[in-house]
């Protein structure tokens, strides 16, 4: 079976604040911000160059409470450049962590959902 991950839900407390953080500070493309009805709102954003998007909203139920998502990892060409860009946009990214399996920086959204940014090692 050939599968592609296309969407990951991120639990948030404030949809507008999360949308603005990911779009304006992290630099994700805002794909959709749709109010389906008075109970359901769907927001989808995609990192530049990614085939996988994130989503959050209202009335979409998730098993995770806001701030509990800590397992999303993205791969970049340069962890240092990604960190520099995040910091320039006001995102608190960690110092680089160099490991044999890659160089990492992490950041959290306003709810505490943690992202891992990895530069792959030379193979």
ABEGO torsion letter per residue (X at the ends): XBBBBABBBBBBABAAAAAAAAAAAAGBBBABBBBABAABBBBBBBBBGBABBBBBEBGAEBABBBGABAABBBBBABAAAAAAAAAAAGBBBBBBBBBAAEBBBBBBBAAGBBBBBBBBBBX
